């Protein structure tokens, strides 16, 4: 068997790519299947990146039936698109390389917890203040409103 007849890897450099470059790659559509539409090119690139990042972290997207759950009008449709993109990723590339998986896990673990903005903190303090401090009477005049 000659070298040309050997099966070639899908992405020969995929094993050596860092996380951010691997995430930026588009998800290819398997032969004979329709591509998943996500809007314009920027929205498609963002969806591909989101699915790749979740895929590297080991998140498995589930397909939801056509009916939205209570309180979700469009979320199930977006989730189904992500599911189909992940299925394309499984078919074309399989599992992410171990180095990429470890880099994604390390990046996720080193993220600082999200903090509320000062406006949101002030709003919650305004809401919960009377419950926390019932002796203190705050009126709208004292808030400058």
C-alpha positions in Angstrom: 0.0 0.0 0.0 1.5 3.3 -1.0 1.5 6.4 1.2 -1.2 8.1 -0.9 -3.7 5.3 -0.2 -3.4 5.5 3.6 -6.3 7.2 5.3 -5.5 10.8 6.0 -6.5 12.6 9.2 -9.3 15.2 8.8 -7.2 18.0 10.3 -3.5 16.9 10.4 -2.5 19.9 12.5 -5.5 19.5 14.9 -3.4 17.7 17.4 -1.1 20.7 17.8 -3.5 23.6 17.7 -4.0 25.7 20.8 -7.5 26.0 22.3 -8.4 29.4 20.8 -7.3 28.4 17.3 -9.2 25.1 17.6 -12.3 26.9 18.8 -12.0 29.4 15.9 -12.2 26.6 13.3 -15.5 26.2 11.5 -17.5 23.0 12.0 -17.7 21.2 8.7 -20.8 19.5 7.4 -20.5 15.8 6.8 -20.9 14.8 3.1 -24.5 14.3 2.1 -26.0 16.4 5.0 -27.3 19.9 5.0 -25.4 22.6 6.9 -26.9 24.1 10.0 -28.1 27.7 9.4 -27.4 30.2 12.2 -28.1 33.5 10.5 -25.3 35.7 9.1 -21.6 34.8 9.0 -20.9 36.4 12.4 -23.7 34.5 14.1 -22.6 31.2 12.5 -19.0 31.7 13.6 -20.2 32.5 17.1 -22.4 29.4 17.2 -19.5 27.2 15.9 -17.2 28.7 18.6 -19.7 28.2 21.4 -20.3 24.5 20.4 -16.6 23.8 20.0 -15.9 25.3 23.5 -18.7 23.3 25.1 -17.5 20.2 23.2 -13.9 20.7 24.6 -15.4 20.9 28.1 -17.3 17.7 27.6 -20.8 19.2 27.4 -23.2 17.0 25.4 -26.1 18.9 23.8 -29.5 17.2 23.8 -32.1 17.4 21.2 -35.4 18.8 22.5 -38.7 18.2 20.8 -40.5 20.9 18.8 -42.4 22.3 21.8 -40.7 25.0 23.9 -40.6 24.4 27.7 -42.4 26.8 29.9 -40.7 30.2 29.8 -38.6 29.4 26.7 -39.9 30.8 23.5 -36.9 30.4 21.2 -34.3 28.7 23.5 -35.2 25.2 22.3 -34.6 26.1 18.7 -31.2 27.5 19.4 -30.4 24.5 21.6 -31.4 22.2 18.8 -29.1 24.0 16.3 -26.3 23.6 18.8 -27.1 19.9 19.1 -27.0 19.5 15.3 -23.7 21.4 15.1 -22.3 19.1 17.8 -23.5 16.0 15.9 -21.6 17.4 12.8 -18.5 17.9 15.0 -18.7 14.3 16.3 -19.1 12.9 12.7 -16.3 15.0 11.1 -13.7 15.3 13.9 -14.7 13.0 16.8 -13.5 13.9 20.3 -11.3 17.0 20.8 -7.6 16.4 21.3 -6.6 15.8 24.9 -4.4 18.9 25.0 -7.3 21.1 23.9 -9.6 19.4 26.5 -7.1 20.1 29.3 -6.5 23.6 28.2 -10.3 24.3 28.1 -10.8 22.8 31.6 -7.9 24.9 33.0 -9.2 28.0 31.4 -12.7 27.4 32.8 -11.3 26.7 36.3 -9.2 29.9 36.3 -12.1 32.2 35.5 -13.0 34.5 38.3 -16.6 34.3 39.4 -18.9 36.8 37.7 -19.6 40.0 39.7 -22.6 42.2 39.6 -22.2 45.7 38.2 -22.5 48.6 40.7 -25.9 49.4 39.1 -27.2 45.9 39.7 -25.8 45.8 43.2 -27.5 49.1 44.0 -30.8 47.9 42.6 -30.8 44.7 44.7 -29.9 46.7 47.8 -32.8 49.0 47.0 -35.1 45.9 46.7 -33.9 43.9 49.7 -32.8 46.9 51.9 -36.2 47.2 53.7 -36.3 43.5 54.4 -32.7 43.5 55.7 -33.1 46.7 57.7 -36.7 47.1 58.7 -35.9 49.9 61.2 -34.4 52.1 58.4 -37.0 53.9 56.4 -35.9 54.8 52.9 -38.1 56.9 50.7 -37.8 57.8 47.1 -36.8 61.3 48.1 -33.7 60.0 49.9 -32.7 58.1 46.7 -32.8 61.2 44.6 -35.8 60.2 42.6 
